[in-house]
Every structure is written in structure tokens, then in C-alpha cells.
Amino acid sequence: MRSLRVDVAQQRLYLLNNEQVVNTLSCSTARLGVGEHKGSEQTPRGWHCVRAMVGANQPRGAVYVGRRPTGEIWSQVLADRYPDRDWILTRILWLCGMEPGLNRLGEVDSMQRYIYIHGTPPSEPMGVPRSHGCIRLHDDEIIELFSFVSPGTKVLIQA
């Protein structure tokens, strides 16, 4: 059985098959640390699952707003034109909390917070917390991860 584990302290995402690590990816979680509340811009902890997978047929660098492709492909020219955009690129794994009161329902619902594992520009450093709550990966890594998981895949996020 495939699963994922995100180690916030180490800024690493582990791909597991039958509880054995098969790959380790450098990631970037929230710049404001961990936390579950709506509006906190923090990465939520605990057990999640992949609720939806977005972007299977989109090109590398596809730009998303509200989980919809804009038709744009990320480039430095585009980034310079929109310097304040929080770039969501290539693929999206939308996470759903599995622990009521911690990351599911009410003011701590990860899905309602739009917590994703998603692609980010190559200019964004990995191994450094810089997101607005999501878990960021570079394009090659999110494409690899997208092919590894399916809806329902469990994801453990640990501080």
C-alpha cells in the first residue's frame, strides 16, 4: 500500500510502499509553521488523504487559479508581470483531513482550507518553509508524485 509522509522539521516528503521508503523529496511547507485553523497560513498536521488529483493532462508549468488551469505556462517573464502571485503549477493533490477536530470539520478542515501538495516555480527554494500552508514541490517531483499516488492515498504530516 502506498502512502506519503511529510516531515515539516526536515522539509522532506517521503514516498512509502508497504511502509518502506522508496523515495525522498525535498519540499517546502508553510513559512508560518504548523497549525490547523482556517486563515492561519500554516501547514496542518495529522493524517490526511488525497481527495482529488488535478492536472493529469496539463503541461509542465501549467498555472492554476482555483484549481483551474489558466492557460498560462509559468515563465520568468510571467512571474515578473505578476510578482505577488502565489504560484500553483503543474499538478495539484488536494488533501482532506481524516481526524475530526484536528484537521477535519469546523475551523480546522484542511479540505476547506484548500491544502494541496502542488508544483511551484523552479526559482522557489526547497528545504525552506515558504508556502502559505500548502506543501510545495518542483515540477519534476510533483509529476513523479502524481504518478505514484491515487485518490485515497494516505498522507501523514508531522511537525
Contact map, one row per residue, 1 for C-alpha under 8 A:
111000000000000011100000000000000000000000000000000000000000000000000000000000000000000000000000000000000000000000000000000000000000000000000000000000000000000
111100000000001111100000000000000000000000000000000000000000000000000000000000000000000000000000000000000000000000000000000000000000000000000000000110001100000
111110000000001111100000000000000000000000000000000000000000000000000000000000000000000000000000000000000000000000000000000000000000000000000000000010001110000
011111000000111100000000000000000000000000000000000000000000000000000000000000000000000000000000000000000000000000000000000000000000000000000000000000001111000
001111100000111100000000000000000000000000000000000000000000000000000000000000000000000000000000000000000000000000000000000000000000000000000000000000000011110
000111110011110000000000000000000000000000000000000000000000000000000000000000000000000000000000000000000000000000000000000000000000000000000000000000000011110
000011111111100000000000000000000000000000000000000000000000000000000000000000000000000000000000000000000000000000000000000000000000000000000000000000000000111
000001111111000000000000000010000000000000000000000000000000000000000000000000000000000000000000000000000000000000000000000000000000000000000000000000000000111
000000111110000000000000000000000000000000000000000000000000000000000000000000000000000000000000000000000000000000000000000000000000000000000000000000000000011
000000111111000000000000000000000000000000000000000000000000000000000000000000000000000000000000000000000000000000000000000000100000000000000000000000000000000
000001111111100000000000011110000000000000000000000000000000000000000000000000000000000000000000000000000000000000000000000001111000000000000000000000000000000
000001110111110000000001111100000000000000000000000000000000000000000000000000000000000000000000000000000000000000000000000000100000000000000000000000000000000
000111100011111000000001111000000000000000000000000000000000000000000000000000000000000000000000000000000000000000000000000000000000000000000000000000000000000
000111000001111100001111100000000000000000000000000000000000000000000000000000000000000000000000000000000000000000000000000000000000000000000000000000000000000
011110000000111110001111000000000000000000000000000000000000000000000000000000000000000000000000000000000000000000000000000000000000000000000000100000000000000
011110000000011111111110000000000000000000000000000000000000000000000000000000000000000000000000000000000000000000000000000000000000000000000000000000000000000
111000000000001111111100000000000000000000000000000000000000000000000000000000000000000000000000000000000000000000000000000000000000000000000000000000000000000
111000000000000111110000000000000000000000000000000000000000000000000000000000000000000000000000000000000000000000000000000000000000000000000000000000000000000
111000000000000111111000000000000000000000000000000000000000000000000000000000000000000000000000000000000000000000000000000000000000000000000000000000000000000
000000000000000111111100000000000000000000000000000000000000000000000000000000000000000000000000000000000000000000000000000000000000000000000000000000000000000
000000000000011110111111000000000000000000000000000000000000000000000000000000000000000000000000000000000000000000000000000000000000000000000000000000000000000
000000000000011110011111000000000000000000000000000000000000000000000000000000000000000000000000000000000000000000000000000000000000000000000000000000000000000
000000000000011100001111100000000000000000000000000000000000000000000000000000000000000000000000000000000000000000000000000000000000000000000000000000000000000
000000000001111000001111110000000000000000000000000000000000000000000000000000000000000000000000000000000000000000000000000000000000000000000000000000000000000
000000000001110000000011111000000000000000000000000000000000000000000000000000000000000000000000000000000000000000000000000000000000000000001000000000000000000
000000000011100000000001111100000000000000000000000000000000000000000000000000000000000000000000000000000000000000000000000001100000000010000000000000000000000
000000000011100000000000111110000000000000000000000000000000000000000000000000000000000000000000000000000000000000000000000001110000001110000000000000000000000
000000000011000000000000011111000000000000000000000000000000000000000000000000000000000000000000000000000000000000000000000011111110001110000000000000000000000
000000010010000000000000001111101000000000100000000000000000000000000000000000000000000000000000000000000000000000000000000000011111111100000000000000000000000
000000000000000000000000000111111100000011100000000000000000000000000000000000000000000000000000000000000000000000000000000000001111111000000000000000000000000
000000000000000000000000000011111000000001000000000000000000000000000000000000000000000000000000000000000000000000000000000000011111100000000000000000000000000
000000000000000000000000000001111100000111000000000000000000000000000000000000000000000000000000000000000000000000000000000000001101100000000000000000000000000
000000000000000000000000000011111110000001100000000000000000000000000000000000000000000000000000000000000000000000000000000000001000000000000000000000000000000
000000000000000000000000000001011111000001111000000000000000000000000000000000000000000000000000000000000000000000000000000000000000000000000000000000000000001
000000000000000000000000000000001111100101111000000000000000000000000000000000000000000000000000000000000000000000000000000000000000000000000000000000000000000
000000000000000000000000000000000111110101111000000000000000000000000000000000000000000000000000000001100011110000000000000000000000000000000000000000000000000
000000000000000000000000000000000011111101000000000000000000000000000000000000000000000000000000000000000011100000000000000000000000000000000000000000000000000
000000000000000000000000000000000001111110000000000000000000000000000000000000000000000000000000000000000011100010000000000000000000000000000000000000000000000
000000000000000000000000000000000000111110000000000000000000000000000000000000000000000000000000000000000000000010000000000000000000000000000000000000000000000
000000000000000000000000000000010011111111000000000000000000000000000000000000000000000000000000000000000000000000000000000000000000100000000000000000000000000
000000000000000000000000000001010000011111100000000000000000000000000000000000000000000000000000000000000000000000000000000000000011100000000000000000000000000
000000000000000000000000000001111111100111110000000000000000000000000000000000000000000000000000000000000000000000000000000000000001110000000000000000000000000
000000000000000000000000000011001111000011111000000000000000000000000000000000000000000000000000000000000000000000100000000000000001111000000000000000000000000
000000000000000000000000000000000111000001111100000000000000000000000000000000000000000000000000000000100000010000000000000000000000100000000000000000000000100
000000000000000000000000000000000111000000111110000000000000000000000000000000000000000000000000000001100000000000000000000000000000000000000000000000000001111
000000000000000000000000000000000000000000011111000000000000000000000000000000000000000000000000111001100000000000000000000000000000000000000000000000000001110
000000000000000000000000000000000000000000001111100000000000000000000000000000000000000000000000111000100000000000000000000000000000000000000000000000000111100
000000000000000000000000000000000000000000000111110000000000000000000000000000000000000000000011111000100000000000000000000000000000000000000000000000000111100
000000000000000000000000000000000000000000000011111000000000000000000000000000000000000000000011110000000000000000000000000000000000000000000000000000111110000
000000000000000000000000000000000000000000000001111110000000000000000000000000000000000000001111000000000000000000000000000000000000000000000000000001111110000
000000000000000000000000000000000000000000000000111110000000000000000000000000000000000000001111000000000000000000000000000000000000000000000000000000110000000
000000000000000000000000000000000000000000000000011111000000000000000000000000000000000000001110000000000000000000000000000000000000000000000000000000100000000
000000000000000000000000000000000000000000000000011111110000000000000000000000000000000000111100000000000000000000000000000000000000000000000000010001100000000
000000000000000000000000000000000000000000000000000111110000000000100000000000000000000000111100000000000000000000000000000000000000000000000000000000000000000
000000000000000000000000000000000000000000000000000011111100000000001000000000000000000001110000000000000000000000000000000000000000000000000000000000000000000
000000000000000000000000000000000000000000000000000011111100000000000000000000000000000000100000000000000000000000000000000000000000000000000000010000000000000
000000000000000000000000000000000000000000000000000000111110000000000000000000000000000000000000000000000000000000000000000000000000000000000000000000000000000
000000000000000000000000000000000000000000000000000000111111010000000000000000000000000001100000000000000000000000000000000000000000000000000000000000000000000
000000000000000000000000000000000000000000000000000000001111110000000000100000000000000001000000000000000000000000000000000000000000000000000000000000000000000
000000000000000000000000000000000000000000000000000000000111110000000000100000000000000011000000000000000000000000000000000000000000000000100000000000000000000
000000000000000000000000000000000000000000000000000000000011111000000000111000000000000011000000000000000000000000000010100000000000000000100000000000000000000
000000000000000000000000000000000000000000000000000000000111111100001111110000000000000011100000000000000000000000000000000000000000000000000000000000000000000
000000000000000000000000000000000000000000000000000000000000111110001111110000000000001111000000000000000000000000000000000000000000000000000000000000000000000
000000000000000000000000000000000000000000000000000000000000011111111100000000000000001111000000000000000000000000000000000000000000000000000000000000000000000
000000000000000000000000000000000000000000000000000000000000001111111100000000000000000100000000000000000000000000000000000000000000000000000000000000000000000
000000000000000000000000000000000000000000000000000000000000000111110000000000000000000000000000000000000000000000000000000000000000000000000000000000000000000
000000000000000000000000000000000000000000000000000001000000000111111000000000000000000000010000000000000000000000000000000000000000000000000000000000000000000
000000000000000000000000000000000000000000000000000000000000000111111100000000000000000000000000000000000000000000000000000000000000000000000000000000000000000
000000000000000000000000000000000000000000000000000000100000011110111111000000000000000000000000000000000000000000000000000000000000000000000000000000000000000
000000000000000000000000000000000000000000000000000000000000011110011111000000000000000000000000000000000000000000000000000000000000000000000000000000000000000
000000000000000000000000000000000000000000000000000000000000011000001111100000000000000000000000000000000000000000000000000000000000000000000000000000000000000
000000000000000000000000000000000000000000000000000000000000011000001111110000000000000000000000000000000000000000000000000000000000000000000000000000000000000
000000000000000000000000000000000000000000000000000000000011111000000011111000000000000000000000000000000000000000000000000000000000000000000000000000000000000
000000000000000000000000000000000000000000000000000000000000111000000001111101100000000010000000000000000000000000000000100000000000000000000000000000000000000
000000000000000000000000000000000000000000000000000000000000100000000000111111100000000000000000000000000000000000000000000000000000000000000000000000000000000
000000000000000000000000000000000000000000000000000000000000000000000000011111110000000000000000000000000000000000000000000000000000000000000000000000000000000
000000000000000000000000000000000000000000000000000000000000000000000000001111111000000000000000000000000000000000000000000000000000000000000000000000000000000
000000000000000000000000000000000000000000000000000000000000000000000000011111111100000000000000000000000000000000000000000000000000000000000000000000000000000
000000000000000000000000000000000000000000000000000000000000000000000000011111111110100000000000000000000000000000000000000000000000000000000000000000000000000
000000000000000000000000000000000000000000000000000000000000000000000000000111111110000000000000000000000000000000000000000000000000000000000000000000000000000
000000000000000000000000000000000000000000000000000000000000000000000000000011111110000000000000000000000000000000000000000000000000000000000000000000000000000
000000000000000000000000000000000000000000000000000000000000000000000000000001111111100000000000000000000000000000000000000000000000000000000000000000000000000
000000000000000000000000000000000000000000000000000000000000000000000000000000111111100000000000000000000000000000000000000000000000000000000000000000000000000
000000000000000000000000000000000000000000000000000000000000000000000000000000000111110000000000000000000000000000000000000000000000000000000000000000000000000
000000000000000000000000000000000000000000000000000000000000000000000000000000100111111000000000000000000000000000000000000000000000000000000000000000000000000
000000000000000000000000000000000000000000000000000000000000000000000000000000000001111100000000000000000000000000000000000000000000000000000000000000000000000
000000000000000000000000000000000000000000000000000000000000001100000000000000000000111110000000000000000000000000000001100000000000000000000000000000000000000
000000000000000000000000000000000000000000000000000000000000001110000000000000000000011111010000000000000000000000000111000000000000000000000000000000000000000
000000000000000000000000000000000000000000000000000000000001111100000000010000000000001111110000000000000000000000000111100000000000000000100000000000000000000
000000000000000000000000000000000000000000000000000000100111111100000000000000000000000111110000000000000000000000000111000000000000000000100110000000000000000
000000000000000000000000000000000000000000000000000011110100010000000000000000000000000011111000000000000000000000000110000000000000000000000110010000000000000
000000000000000000000000000000000000000000000000000011100000000000100000000000000000000111111100000000000000000000011110000000000000000000000000000000000000000
000000000000000000000000000000000000000000000000011111000000000000000000000000000000000000111110000000000000000000011100000000000000000000000000010000000000000
000000000000000000000000000000000000000000000000011111000000000000000000000000000000000000011111000000000000001001111000000000000000000000000000000000000000000
000000000000000000000000000000000000000000000001111100000000000000000000000000000000000000001111100000000000011001111000000000000000000000000000000000000000000
000000000000000000000000000000000000000000000001111000000000000000000000000000000000000000000111110000010000111000100000000000000000000000000000000000000000000
000000000000000000000000000000000000000000000111100000000000000000000000000000000000000000000011111101110000111000000000000000000000000000000000000000000000000
000000000000000000000000000000000000000000000111100000000000000000000000000000000000000000000001111100110000000000000000000000000000000000000000000000000000000
000000000000000000000000000000000000000000000111000000000000000000000000000000000000000000000000111111110000000000000000000000000000000000000000000000000000000
000000000000000000000000000000000000000000000000000000000000000000000000000000000000000000000000111111111000000000000000000000000000000000000000000000000000000
000000000000000000000000000000000000000000000000000000000000000000000000000000000000000000000000001111111101000000000000000000000000000000000000000000000000000
000000000000000000000000000000000001000000001100000000000000000000000000000000000000000000000000101111110001100000000000000000000000000000000000000000000000000
000000000000000000000000000000000001000000011111000000000000000000000000000000000000000000000000111111111001110000000000000000000000000000000000000000000000000
000000000000000000000000000000000000000000000000000000000000000000000000000000000000000000000001111111111101111000000000000000000000000000000000000000000000000
000000000000000000000000000000000000000000000000000000000000000000000000000000000000000000000000000110111111100000000000000000000000000000000000000000000000000
000000000000000000000000000000000000000000000000000000000000000000000000000000000000000000000000000010011111100000000000000000000000000000000000000000000000000
000000000000000000000000000000000001110000000000000000000000000000000000000000000000000000000000000000001111100000000000000000000000000000000000000000000000000
000000000000000000000000000000000001110000000000000000000000000000000000000000000000000000000000000011111111110010000000000000000000000000000000000000000000000
000000000000000000000000000000000001110000000000000000000000000000000000000000000000000000000001100001111111111110000000000000000000000000000000000000000000000
000000000000000000000000000000000001000000010000000000000000000000000000000000000000000000000011100000110001111111100000000000000000000000000000000000000000000
000000000000000000000000000000000000000000000000000000000000000000000000000000000000000000000111100000010000111111100000000000000000000000000000000000000000000
000000000000000000000000000000000000000000000000000000000000000000000000000000000000000000000000000000000000111111100000000000000000000000000000000000000000000
000000000000000000000000000000000000011000000000000000000000000000000000000000000000000000000000000000000001111111100000000000000000000000000000000000000000000
000000000000000000000000000000000000000000000000000000000000000000000000000000000000000000000110000000000000011111110000000000000000000000000000000000000000000
000000000000000000000000000000000000000000100000000000000000000000000000000000000000000000000111000000000000011111111000000000000000111000000000000000000000000
000000000000000000000000000000000000000000000000000000000000000000000000000000000000000000011110000000000000000001111100000000000000011000000000000000000000000
000000000000000000000000000000000000000000000000000000000000000000000000000000000000000000011110000000000000000000111110000000000000011110000100000000000000000
000000000000000000000000000000000000000000000000000000000000000000000000000000000000000111111000000000000000000000011111000000000000011110000100000000000000000
000000000000000000000000000000000000000000000000000000000000100000000000000000000000000111110000000000000000000000001111100000000000000111100100000000000000000
000000000000000000000000000000000000000000000000000000000000000000000000000000000000001111000000000000000000000000000111110100000000000111100000000000000000000
000000000000000000000000000000000000000000000000000000000000100000000000010000000000001010000000000000000000000000000011111100000000000001100000000000000000000
000000000000000000000000000000000000000000000000000000000000000000000000000000000000000000000000000000000000000000000001111110000000000001100000000000000000000
000000000000000000000000000000000000000000000000000000000000000000000000000000000000000000000000000000000000000000000000111110000000000000000000000000000000000
000000000000000000000000000000000000000000000000000000000000000000000000000000000000000000000000000000000000000000000001111111000000000000000000000000000000000
000000000000000000000000000100000000000000000000000000000000000000000000000000000000000000000000000000000000000000000000011111110000000000000000000000000000000
000000000010000000000000011100000000000000000000000000000000000000000000000000000000000000000000000000000000000000000000000111111000000111000000000000000000000
000000000111000000000000011100000000000000000000000000000000000000000000000000000000000000000000000000000000000000000000000011111000000000000000000000000000000
000000000010000000000000001110100000000000000000000000000000000000000000000000000000000000000000000000000000000000000000000011111100000000000000000000000000000
000000000010000000000000000111111000000000000000000000000000000000000000000000000000000000000000000000000000000000000000000001111110000000000000000000000000000
000000000000000000000000000111110000000000000000000000000000000000000000000000000000000000000000000000000000000000000000000000011111000000000000000000000000000
000000000000000000000000000111100000000010000000000000000000000000000000000000000000000000000000000000000000000000000000000000001111111100000000000000000000000
000000000000000000000000000011110000000011100000000000000000000000000000000000000000000000000000000000000000000000000000000000000111110000000000000000000000000
000000000000000000000000000011110000000111110000000000000000000000000000000000000000000000000000000000000000000000100000000000000011111000000000000000000000000
000000000000000000000000000011000000000001100000000000000000000000000000000000000000000000000000000000000000000000111100000000000011111100000000000000000000000
000000000000000000000000001111000000000000100000000000000000000000000000000000000000000000000000000000000000000000111100000000000010111110000000000000000000000
000000000000000000000000001110000000000000000000000000000000000000000000000000000000000000000000000000000000000000001111000001000010011111000000000000000000000
000000000000000000000000011100000000000000000000000000000000000000000000000000000000000000000000000000000000000000001111000001000000001111101100000000000000000
000000000000000000000000000000000000000000000000000000000000000000000000000000000000000000000000000000000000000000000011110001000000000111111100000000000000000
000000000000000000000000000000000000000000000000000000000001100000000000000000000000000011000000000000000000000000000011110000000000000011111110000000000000000
000000000000000000000000000000000000000000000000000000000000000000000000000000000000000000000000000000000000000000000000000000000000000001111111000000000000000
000000000000000000000000100000000000000000000000000000000000000000000000000000000000000000000000000000000000000000000000000000000000000011111111100000000000000
000000000000000000000000000000000000000000000000000000000000000000000000000000000000000001100000000000000000000000001110000000000000000011111111110000000000000
000000000000000000000000000000000000000000000000000000000000000000000000000000000000000001100000000000000000000000000000000000000000000000111111111000000000000
000000000000000000000000000000000000000000000000000000000000000000000000000000000000000000000000000000000000000000000000000000000000000000011111111100000000000
000000000000001000000000000000000000000000000000000000000000000000000000000000000000000000000000000000000000000000000000000000000000000000001111111110000000000
000000000000000000000000000000000000000000000000000010010000000000000000000000000000000000101000000000000000000000000000000000000000000000000111111111000000000
000000000000000000000000000000000000000000000000000000000000000000000000000000000000000000000000000000000000000000000000000000000000000000000011111111000000000
010000000000000000000000000000000000000000000000000000000000000000000000000000000000000000000000000000000000000000000000000000000000000000000001111111000000000
011000000000000000000000000000000000000000000000000000000000000000000000000000000000000000000000000000000000000000000000000000000000000000000000111111101000000
000000000000000000000000000000000000000000000000010010000000000000000000000000000000000000000000000000000000000000000000000000000000000000000000011111111000000
000000000000000000000000000000000000000000000000111110000000000000000000000000000000000000000000000000000000000000000000000000000000000000000000000011111000000
000000000000000000000000000000000000000000000000111000000000000000000000000000000000000000000000000000000000000000000000000000000000000000000000000001111100000
011100000000000000000000000000000000000000000000110000000000000000000000000000000000000000000000000000000000000000000000000000000000000000000000000011111110000
011100000000000000000000000000000000000000000011110000000000000000000000000000000000000000000000000000000000000000000000000000000000000000000000000000011111000
001111000000000000000000000000000000000000000011110000000000000000000000000000000000000000000000000000000000000000000000000000000000000000000000000000001111100
000111000000000000000000000000000000000000001111000000000000000000000000000000000000000000000000000000000000000000000000000000000000000000000000000000000111110
000011110000000000000000000000000000000000011111000000000000000000000000000000000000000000000000000000000000000000000000000000000000000000000000000000000011111
000011111000000000000000000000000000000000001100000000000000000000000000000000000000000000000000000000000000000000000000000000000000000000000000000000000001111
000000111000000000000000000000000100000000001000000000000000000000000000000000000000000000000000000000000000000000000000000000000000000000000000000000000000111
